[in-house]
Amino acid sequence: MEKHKLISGIISIVIIAWAIYSFEYEGKEIVFYLILPILFPVMLIWYPKQINELTLGLYGEGGTIDKPTPSFLISGFGWLVLLGVPVATVFFE
């Protein structure tokens, strides 16, 4: 397994464990606030090449995506969302 997948998997497991613990004490809605938001960035981190293949050739607003996006940019955005949003939420709460 690649290192970035292992690290993001560990982070995701910690968040899911926190959600399960919170489910027990704070109610069901906490699961939607903790588990669902991590699905998108984990998908970006784990499958950047497949996501790039899905979007290549799409049309929108008169333009076409005709060049592939580098996988590290897709993964980097996933890391930004996975780590940056919770950190920003803590600091700007």
MARMIDO-407132 format. One line per field, with one value per atom (N, C-alpha, C, CB): atom name; residue number from 1; y, x, z; residue in three letters. Coordinates in Angstrom, 2 decimals. Atoms other than C-alpha are relative to their C-alpha. Glycine has a CB too. Layout:
! residues N
atom	CA;...;
seq	NUM;...;
py	Y;...;
px	X;...;
pz	Z;...;
type	ala;...;
//
This chain:
! residues 93
atom	N;CA;C;CB;N;CA;C;CB;N;CA;C;CB;N;CA;C;CB;N;CA;C;CB;N;CA;C;CB;N;CA;C;CB;N;CA;C;CB;N;CA;C;CB;N;CA;C;CB;N;CA;C;CB;N;CA;C;CB;N;CA;C;CB;N;CA;C;CB;N;CA;C;CB;N;CA;C;CB;N;CA;C;CB;N;CA;C;CB;N;CA;C;CB;N;CA;C;CB;N;CA;C;CB;N;CA;C;CB;N;CA;C;CB;N;CA;C;CB;N;CA;C;CB;N;CA;C;CB;N;CA;C;CB;N;CA;C;CB;N;CA;C;CB;N;CA;C;CB;N;CA;C;CB;N;CA;C;CB;N;CA;C;CB;N;CA;C;CB;N;CA;C;CB;N;CA;C;CB;N;CA;C;CB;N;CA;C;CB;N;CA;C;CB;N;CA;C;CB;N;CA;C;CB;N;CA;C;CB;N;CA;C;CB;N;CA;C;CB;N;CA;C;CB;N;CA;C;CB;N;CA;C;CB;N;CA;C;CB;N;CA;C;CB;N;CA;C;CB;N;CA;C;CB;N;CA;C;CB;N;CA;C;CB;N;CA;C;CB;N;CA;C;CB;N;CA;C;CB;N;CA;C;CB;N;CA;C;CB;N;CA;C;CB;N;CA;C;CB;N;CA;C;CB;N;CA;C;CB;N;CA;C;CB;N;CA;C;CB;N;CA;C;CB;N;CA;C;CB;N;CA;C;CB;N;CA;C;CB;N;CA;C;CB;N;CA;C;CB;N;CA;C;CB;N;CA;C;CB;N;CA;C;CB;N;CA;C;CB;N;CA;C;CB;N;CA;C;CB;N;CA;C;CB;N;CA;C;CB;N;CA;C;CB;N;CA;C;CB;N;CA;C;CB;N;CA;C;CB;N;CA;C;CB;N;CA;C;CB;N;CA;C;CB;N;CA;C;CB;N;CA;C;CB;N;CA;C;CB;N;CA;C;CB;N;CA;C;CB;N;CA;C;CB;N;CA;C;CB;N;CA;C;CB;
seq	1;1;1;1;2;2;2;2;3;3;3;3;4;4;4;4;5;5;5;5;6;6;6;6;7;7;7;7;8;8;8;8;9;9;9;9;10;10;10;10;11;11;11;11;12;12;12;12;13;13;13;13;14;14;14;14;15;15;15;15;16;16;16;16;17;17;17;17;18;18;18;18;19;19;19;19;20;20;20;20;21;21;21;21;22;22;22;22;23;23;23;23;24;24;24;24;25;25;25;25;26;26;26;26;27;27;27;27;28;28;28;28;29;29;29;29;30;30;30;30;31;31;31;31;32;32;32;32;33;33;33;33;34;34;34;34;35;35;35;35;36;36;36;36;37;37;37;37;38;38;38;38;39;39;39;39;40;40;40;40;41;41;41;41;42;42;42;42;43;43;43;43;44;44;44;44;45;45;45;45;46;46;46;46;47;47;47;47;48;48;48;48;49;49;49;49;50;50;50;50;51;51;51;51;52;52;52;52;53;53;53;53;54;54;54;54;55;55;55;55;56;56;56;56;57;57;57;57;58;58;58;58;59;59;59;59;60;60;60;60;61;61;61;61;62;62;62;62;63;63;63;63;64;64;64;64;65;65;65;65;66;66;66;66;67;67;67;67;68;68;68;68;69;69;69;69;70;70;70;70;71;71;71;71;72;72;72;72;73;73;73;73;74;74;74;74;75;75;75;75;76;76;76;76;77;77;77;77;78;78;78;78;79;79;79;79;80;80;80;80;81;81;81;81;82;82;82;82;83;83;83;83;84;84;84;84;85;85;85;85;86;86;86;86;87;87;87;87;88;88;88;88;89;89;89;89;90;90;90;90;91;91;91;91;92;92;92;92;93;93;93;93;
py	-1.18;0.00;1.24;0.00;-1.22;3.46;0.78;0.86;-0.71;5.71;1.00;0.72;-1.00;8.47;-0.66;0.89;0.71;5.92;-0.51;-1.16;0.49;4.45;1.13;-0.64;-1.13;7.85;0.51;1.14;-0.49;9.02;-1.03;0.34;1.04;5.67;0.05;-1.36;-0.11;6.06;1.21;0.10;-1.20;9.59;-0.25;1.20;0.30;8.38;-0.94;-0.63;0.92;5.52;0.73;-1.14;-0.79;7.96;0.83;0.92;-0.81;10.23;-0.87;0.79;0.91;7.28;-0.53;-1.16;0.46;5.96;1.09;-0.44;-1.13;9.42;0.14;1.31;-0.09;9.45;-1.09;-0.07;1.10;6.05;0.27;-1.34;-0.36;7.17;1.11;0.45;-1.11;10.39;-0.44;1.11;0.53;8.45;-0.55;-1.11;0.60;6.69;1.08;-0.84;-1.00;9.93;1.28;0.36;-1.28;12.82;-0.11;0.78;0.16;11.39;-0.38;1.25;0.52;10.18;1.04;-0.60;-1.01;13.47;0.24;1.29;-0.20;13.60;-0.87;-0.30;0.89;10.70;0.69;-1.33;-0.69;12.78;1.16;0.51;-1.10;15.63;-0.47;0.85;0.49;13.44;-1.00;-0.63;1.05;10.46;0.46;-1.23;-0.37;11.87;1.01;0.58;-0.93;14.82;-0.59;1.14;0.56;12.55;-0.89;-0.79;0.87;10.42;0.68;-0.44;-0.71;13.06;0.16;1.37;-0.14;13.90;-1.33;0.79;1.32;10.23;-0.54;-0.99;0.42;9.49;0.72;0.27;-0.75;12.25;-0.48;1.49;0.45;10.95;-1.39;0.00;1.39;7.28;-0.25;-0.88;0.29;7.48;1.22;-0.52;-1.19;10.60;-0.33;0.75;0.34;8.83;-0.36;-1.16;0.38;7.35;1.21;-1.05;-1.22;10.70;0.84;0.83;-0.74;12.35;-0.60;0.04;0.65;9.77;0.27;-1.51;-0.28;10.43;1.41;-0.21;-1.39;14.19;0.41;0.90;-0.35;14.20;-0.09;-0.92;-0.03;15.20;0.54;-1.36;-0.57;16.74;1.40;0.04;-1.31;19.80;0.86;-0.12;-0.91;22.85;1.44;-0.25;-1.44;26.51;0.27;0.72;-0.23;26.19;-0.51;1.42;0.52;24.52;-1.49;0.72;1.42;21.02;-0.23;-0.75;0.38;19.46;-0.94;-0.68;0.79;18.25;-0.40;0.75;0.38;17.96;-0.59;1.21;0.63;15.68;0.87;-1.37;-0.67;17.18;-0.92;0.37;0.87;15.91;-0.62;0.80;0.74;13.29;0.63;-1.44;-0.58;15.09;1.21;0.39;-1.13;18.14;-0.48;0.86;0.55;16.03;-0.54;-1.11;0.51;14.24;1.14;-0.95;-1.14;17.53;0.73;0.96;-0.63;19.03;-0.86;0.24;0.90;15.94;0.16;-1.45;-0.21;16.42;1.36;-0.09;-1.33;20.12;-0.04;1.00;0.10;19.29;-0.87;-0.57;0.93;16.33;0.61;-1.27;-0.56;18.24;1.48;-0.21;-1.46;21.92;0.46;0.60;-0.43;22.19;-0.22;-0.75;0.15;20.64;0.95;-1.44;-0.92;22.71;1.42;-0.04;-1.34;25.90;0.14;0.31;-0.04;25.01;0.18;-1.27;-0.11;24.62;1.40;-1.05;-1.30;27.87;1.17;0.20;-1.12;30.02;-0.21;0.24;0.29;28.61;1.10;-1.30;
px	0.86;0.00;0.90;-0.97;-0.77;1.25;-0.11;-0.47;-0.09;2.27;-1.15;1.33;1.06;-0.29;-1.35;-0.06;1.25;-3.11;-0.06;-0.16;-0.05;-1.99;-0.27;1.38;0.19;-1.81;-1.43;0.98;1.38;-5.17;-0.98;-0.36;0.85;-6.68;-0.01;0.45;-0.09;-5.43;-0.79;1.47;0.75;-6.82;-1.49;0.40;1.42;-10.13;-0.53;-0.23;0.41;-10.29;-0.17;1.01;0.11;-9.68;-1.29;1.23;1.21;-12.48;-1.25;-0.02;1.14;-14.84;-0.18;0.16;0.10;-14.01;-0.57;1.39;0.53;-14.70;-1.50;0.74;1.41;-18.02;-0.81;-0.19;0.71;-19.00;-0.13;0.73;0.04;-18.10;-1.02;1.39;0.94;-20.06;-1.43;0.36;1.33;-23.01;-0.62;0.07;0.45;-23.26;-0.47;1.13;0.26;-23.32;-0.67;1.27;0.52;-24.38;-1.15;1.10;1.12;-26.90;0.42;-0.80;-0.25;-27.22;0.51;-1.26;-0.38;-26.70;1.51;-0.71;-1.45;-23.03;0.69;0.56;-0.59;-22.33;0.05;-0.79;0.03;-23.36;0.98;-1.40;-0.95;-21.15;1.45;-0.24;-1.38;-18.06;0.35;0.24;-0.35;-18.24;-0.19;-0.84;0.26;-19.80;1.02;-1.39;-0.97;-17.39;1.37;0.18;-1.32;-14.33;-0.01;0.52;0.05;-15.57;0.56;-1.44;-0.47;-14.86;1.52;-0.67;-1.46;-11.25;0.74;0.48;-0.65;-10.37;-0.08;-0.66;0.13;-11.70;1.03;-1.43;-0.99;-9.47;1.42;-0.10;-1.34;-6.42;0.27;0.16;-0.22;-6.88;-0.12;-0.96;0.28;-8.10;0.18;-1.40;-0.14;-6.65;0.05;1.24;-0.10;-5.87;-1.36;0.97;1.32;-9.35;-0.92;-0.61;0.81;-10.98;0.40;0.15;-0.48;-8.81;-0.52;1.52;0.52;-9.88;-1.49;0.26;1.43;-13.55;-0.28;-0.66;0.26;-13.25;0.63;0.51;-0.67;-10.98;-0.99;1.22;0.90;-12.98;-1.39;-0.12;1.31;-15.93;-0.13;-0.21;0.29;-17.56;-0.68;-0.88;0.68;-18.67;0.26;0.43;-0.11;-19.35;0.83;0.62;-0.69;-17.97;1.43;0.01;-1.37;-14.70;0.03;0.82;-0.18;-13.37;1.24;0.11;-1.19;-11.00;0.79;-0.36;-0.74;-8.40;1.39;0.12;-1.30;-5.30;-0.22;0.97;0.19;-5.01;0.54;0.66;-0.47;-4.67;1.00;-1.19;-0.96;-1.55;-0.61;1.27;0.58;-2.45;0.37;0.47;-0.39;-0.48;-0.85;1.47;0.89;-2.74;-1.36;-0.19;1.28;-5.87;0.16;-0.49;-0.26;-4.37;0.25;1.20;-0.29;-3.09;-1.27;0.93;1.27;-6.56;-0.76;-0.86;0.63;-7.87;0.59;0.15;-0.64;-5.30;-0.39;1.54;0.39;-6.16;-1.39;0.02;1.36;-9.83;-0.02;-0.95;0.02;-9.16;0.61;0.73;-0.67;-6.79;-0.28;1.48;0.14;-7.33;-1.33;0.20;1.32;-11.06;-0.18;-1.09;0.14;-11.03;0.90;0.32;-0.92;-7.99;-0.55;1.42;0.58;-9.62;-1.23;-0.37;1.20;-12.83;0.38;-0.82;-0.45;-10.95;0.52;1.08;-0.61;-9.01;-0.97;1.16;0.90;-11.87;-1.39;-0.10;1.31;-14.70;-0.44;0.03;
pz	0.00;0.00;0.00;1.24;0.07;-0.82;1.30;-1.18;-1.28;2.05;0.20;0.09;-0.15;1.36;0.24;-1.23;-0.24;1.27;1.43;-0.99;-1.38;4.59;0.99;0.29;-0.92;6.30;-0.05;-0.34;0.09;4.95;0.56;-1.46;-0.58;5.94;1.51;-0.47;-1.46;9.51;0.49;0.45;-0.37;9.70;-0.11;-0.88;0.20;8.32;1.08;-1.38;-1.06;10.83;1.32;0.15;-1.24;13.69;-0.03;0.18;0.10;12.44;0.11;-1.32;-0.07;11.98;1.41;-0.99;-1.40;15.46;0.89;0.52;-0.76;16.87;-0.27;-0.36;0.35;15.00;0.68;-1.52;-0.66;16.38;1.49;-0.24;-1.42;19.90;0.24;0.49;-0.13;19.39;-0.23;-0.97;0.28;18.00;1.27;-1.08;-1.25;21.34;0.99;0.62;-1.04;23.38;-0.48;0.65;0.48;21.13;-0.99;-0.62;0.91;18.72;-1.41;-0.05;1.34;15.17;-0.98;-0.54;0.99;13.35;-0.04;0.29;-0.02;14.40;-1.04;1.40;1.00;12.04;-1.36;-0.10;1.29;9.04;-0.04;-0.28;-0.03;10.17;-0.01;1.22;-0.06;10.64;-1.10;1.33;0.96;8.27;-1.44;0.25;1.39;5.11;-0.56;-0.12;0.57;4.75;-0.30;0.93;0.31;4.76;-1.24;1.18;1.17;1.87;-1.25;-0.25;1.19;-0.78;-0.01;-0.08;0.06;0.20;-0.05;1.18;0.06;0.76;-1.43;1.01;1.39;-2.72;-0.87;-0.52;0.77;-4.13;0.27;0.33;-0.37;-2.25;-0.57;1.52;0.38;-3.10;-1.50;0.71;1.42;-6.72;-0.91;-0.14;0.85;-8.42;-1.50;0.39;1.42;-11.71;-0.57;-0.21;0.48;-12.01;-0.11;0.93;0.05;-11.22;-1.21;1.31;1.15;-13.85;-1.29;-0.01;1.20;-16.43;-0.18;0.07;0.10;-15.62;-0.49;1.35;0.36;-16.08;-1.32;1.09;1.25;-19.14;-1.16;-0.25;1.15;-22.21;0.31;-0.55;-0.33;-20.35;-0.59;1.52;0.57;-21.85;1.06;-1.26;-0.91;-19.94;-0.38;1.43;0.29;-20.72;-1.26;1.20;1.25;-24.24;-0.05;-0.29;-0.01;-23.23;0.26;1.05;-0.20;-23.11;0.86;-1.35;-0.77;-20.59;-0.90;1.39;0.96;-23.04;0.48;-1.28;-0.56;-20.84;1.39;0.06;-1.31;-17.82;1.13;0.03;-1.20;-14.38;0.69;0.97;-0.69;-12.59;1.26;0.36;-1.13;-9.99;1.34;-0.03;-1.28;-7.27;0.36;-0.03;-0.30;-7.62;0.51;-1.26;-0.46;-7.22;1.42;-0.96;-1.35;-4.20;0.99;-0.03;-0.87;-2.79;0.42;-0.69;-0.34;-2.95;1.01;-1.26;-0.96;-1.15;1.39;-0.46;-1.31;1.62;0.58;-0.14;-0.47;1.83;0.63;-1.15;-0.53;2.35;1.26;-1.07;-1.12;4.69;1.26;-0.36;-1.18;6.98;0.19;-0.11;-0.09;6.17;0.55;-1.33;-0.46;6.77;1.49;-0.77;-1.46;10.27;0.79;0.40;-0.69;11.28;-0.04;-0.63;0.11;9.97;0.88;-1.45;-0.84;11.80;1.45;-0.19;-1.39;15.09;0.28;0.29;-0.25;14.71;-0.16;-0.91;0.26;13.42;0.56;-1.47;-0.60;15.51;0.92;0.76;
type	met;met;met;met;glu;glu;glu;glu;lys;lys;lys;lys;his;his;his;his;lys;lys;lys;lys;leu;leu;leu;leu;ile;ile;ile;ile;ser;ser;ser;ser;gly;gly;gly;gly;ile;ile;ile;ile;ile;ile;ile;ile;ser;ser;ser;ser;ile;ile;ile;ile;val;val;val;val;ile;ile;ile;ile;ile;ile;ile;ile;ala;ala;ala;ala;trp;trp;trp;trp;ala;ala;ala;ala;ile;ile;ile;ile;tyr;tyr;tyr;tyr;ser;ser;ser;ser;phe;phe;phe;phe;glu;glu;glu;glu;tyr;tyr;tyr;tyr;glu;glu;glu;glu;gly;gly;gly;gly;lys;lys;lys;lys;glu;glu;glu;glu;ile;ile;ile;ile;val;val;val;val;phe;phe;phe;phe;tyr;tyr;tyr;tyr;leu;leu;leu;leu;ile;ile;ile;ile;leu;leu;leu;leu;pro;pro;pro;pro;ile;ile;ile;ile;leu;leu;leu;leu;phe;phe;phe;phe;pro;pro;pro;pro;val;val;val;val;met;met;met;met;leu;leu;leu;leu;ile;ile;ile;ile;trp;trp;trp;trp;tyr;tyr;tyr;tyr;pro;pro;pro;pro;lys;lys;lys;lys;gln;gln;gln;gln;ile;ile;ile;ile;asn;asn;asn;asn;glu;glu;glu;glu;leu;leu;leu;leu;thr;thr;thr;thr;leu;leu;leu;leu;gly;gly;gly;gly;leu;leu;leu;leu;tyr;tyr;tyr;tyr;gly;gly;gly;gly;glu;glu;glu;glu;gly;gly;gly;gly;gly;gly;gly;gly;thr;thr;thr;thr;ile;ile;ile;ile;asp;asp;asp;asp;lys;lys;lys;lys;pro;pro;pro;pro;thr;thr;thr;thr;pro;pro;pro;pro;ser;ser;ser;ser;phe;phe;phe;phe;leu;leu;leu;leu;ile;ile;ile;ile;ser;ser;ser;ser;gly;gly;gly;gly;phe;phe;phe;phe;gly;gly;gly;gly;trp;trp;trp;trp;leu;leu;leu;leu;val;val;val;val;leu;leu;leu;leu;leu;leu;leu;leu;gly;gly;gly;gly;val;val;val;val;pro;pro;pro;pro;val;val;val;val;ala;ala;ala;ala;thr;thr;thr;thr;val;val;val;val;phe;phe;phe;phe;phe;phe;phe;phe;glu;glu;glu;glu;
//
